[in-house]
Amino acid sequence: MPVPSPTDTLPQLGTEKRDIETPAVLVDLDVMEDNIKDYAEFAESYDVSLRSHTKTHKIPDLSHYQDRLSGGGGICCQTLSEAEVMAQAGVSDIFLSYNVVGDAKLQRLVRLTDSLDYFATLVDCVEHVAPLQEVAAELDVSVGVILEIDLGLNRTGVVSQEEAVELATTIANASHLSFKGVMGYEANVKSFAESKEGLERLCTEAMDELAEWVETIEDAGVPVTEVKVGSTTTSKFSGKHPIVTEINPGMYIFNDVGEINNRGFEVGKSDCALTVLTTVISKPTPDRAVVDAGSKSISMDKDGRKPIPRYREDVEYVNDSEEHGWLDISAADDIEVGDRLEFIIPHVCTTVNQHDTLVGLRDDMVEKTWNVQARGKVK
Ligand SMILES: Cc1ncc(COP(=O)(O)O)c(C=O)c1O
């Protein structure tokens, strides 16, 4: 474990925003709560389950909160160790939307299954299914299984309906596996959509396609009771389709520059709950300032997207190195060393994974702090 240092002391409750040491990851609690309620209300109106992805925040307390507000739809995890952290913290309903390979991990997975009220894992080939059945039989535990269908993302998932029928049948006939249904992660459509209407049309088309796969599997005699889909950008369109039983958005709790770009029709700066608070540490020229947050505090993993200032339009974050963020301040004449600037970040999930702590504020005062308990849990 990392050696503790004085900076590991959490800001005390009641601390004013202006007194928080930087760089710090801030969460506006009012905005976060509104974001969670927004998707929960959507799910309720369209009679679809909301199982939020906890890969975004990796904090059990927030998983419990999302689960409660969404009427007990459970949570989604992307790594086994993330799921183990959530289970240890009392979350009892988990879908692991990832392919688990290797005996040691399968042993962990099956033991985890046994401790939960609901658990399902993801497969897309016989090389996943056969070893899982073997370990489940050895430990005499029944494991829930979801079959992944590739709807065009070209990542994981079966690519032919014949293969899907064959695998679904194999799973359904396995003594220690329980075939629960399918997942189709249609996030690929966001790169093609040019408008809200376009996004809705592409999501509907993807769900129509998924419905055909489901029909083919059911025609082969295997009931498909769960149909899981959705990212933050797509869930509120895909989730309207009658074939879908569950949506799995992650980033909606916080939003980020990516979501502003994808869903500009409903997401603006004021809908982004998570920001990184920085301090201007240098102003070498009148048109250049440097803040104390570079790529080690703000993940820059997405296609050249840059952080954007939360409360200003006249400052541009133009470049980064590990601990430095270059700002173009040629349009701003009031920036000085020691000033504090807050940025909406390119990608929340990978940024949170770089930090020990999130600081929750209401009315610019610390009301809550969280340890990012599943931070770095990638195994
Ligand atoms: C399978 C799966 N489902 C859901 C999500 C959540 O998507 P988002 O974080 O865009 O809401 C992800 C994100 O990577 C994913 O891989």
Ligand as a Chemical Component Dictionary entry (heavy atoms), coordinates in Angstrom:
data_LIG
# 
_chem_comp.id                   LIG 
_chem_comp.type                 NON-POLYMER 
_chem_comp.pdbx_formal_charge   0 
_chem_comp.three_letter_code    LIG 
# 
loop_
_chem_comp_atom.comp_id 
_chem_comp_atom.atom_id 
_chem_comp_atom.alt_atom_id 
_chem_comp_atom.type_symbol 
_chem_comp_atom.charge 
_chem_comp_atom.model_Cartn_x 
_chem_comp_atom.model_Cartn_y 
_chem_comp_atom.model_Cartn_z 
_chem_comp_atom.pdbx_ordinal 
LIG C1 C1 C 0 -20.157 -2.684 -21.179 1  
LIG C2 C2 C 0 -20.334 -1.288 -20.716 2  
LIG N1 N1 N 0 -21.549 -0.889 -20.289 3  
LIG C3 C3 C 0 -21.753 0.377  -19.859 4  
LIG C4 C4 C 0 -20.722 1.300  -19.829 5  
LIG C5 C5 C 0 -21.005 2.685  -19.327 6  
LIG O1 O1 O 0 -20.827 3.633  -20.311 7  
LIG P1 P1 P 0 -20.709 5.193  -19.933 8  
LIG O2 O2 O 0 -19.617 5.288  -18.925 9  
LIG O3 O3 O 0 -20.412 5.844  -21.229 10 
LIG O4 O4 O 0 -21.993 5.585  -19.362 11 
LIG C6 C6 C 0 -19.448 0.919  -20.270 12 
LIG C7 C7 C 0 -18.352 1.905  -20.289 13 
LIG O5 O5 O 0 -17.261 1.695  -20.737 14 
LIG C8 C8 C 0 -19.248 -0.403 -20.732 15 
LIG O6 O6 O 0 -18.047 -0.815 -21.181 16 
# 
loop_
_chem_comp_bond.comp_id 
_chem_comp_bond.atom_id_1 
_chem_comp_bond.atom_id_2 
_chem_comp_bond.value_order 
_chem_comp_bond.pdbx_ordinal 
LIG C1 C2 SING 1  
LIG C2 N1 SING 2  
LIG C2 C8 DOUB 3  
LIG N1 C3 DOUB 4  
LIG C3 C4 SING 5  
LIG C4 C5 SING 6  
LIG C4 C6 DOUB 7  
LIG C5 O1 SING 8  
LIG O1 P1 SING 9  
LIG P1 O2 DOUB 10 
LIG P1 O3 SING 11 
LIG P1 O4 SING 12 
LIG C6 C7 SING 13 
LIG C6 C8 SING 14 
LIG C7 O5 DOUB 15 
LIG C8 O6 SING 16 
# 
